[in-house]
Amino acid sequence: MVHAFVMVKVSGDADTSAVADAISGVETVTEAHVVAGDFDVVAEVDAPDMYTVLDTVADAVRGVDGVIDTRTYVSMTE
């Protein structure tokens, strides 16, 4: 199992809470939170392998309207 944290930047005219809710609906996303700081949303992904993490971020998360940038950090511990 791969556990990753995805930092999401949202466009200024988008509803950040709605973006977080949409990201929460992605199958491998276990949680998504609106946060303060350099990014607007932090999502946690649990996937069977790195390819699934890649697909989740590249297709599902980046495909949400309002998402303009992401950074993915893979957990090195379980």
C-alpha positions, 0 to 999 in steps of 0.5 A: 500500500502506498500512502501519499499527501497531495497538496493542491493549489486552487484558483482564486475564483474557485470555491475551495470547499467545493474543490475539497469536496470533489477531491474527497469523492475520488476513490483512492482519496481518504481525506481532503482538508481546506488548509491555510498556507502555500496550498489550499487543500491537502488530500490523503491518498491510499493506493495499492501502488505508485501507478495508482497514486500517479493516476489519481493525481494526474487524472482525478485530482488535477481534473477537478475544476479549480485545481491549478497545481499539485505537489505529491509527497509519498509517505516513507513510513506506514 
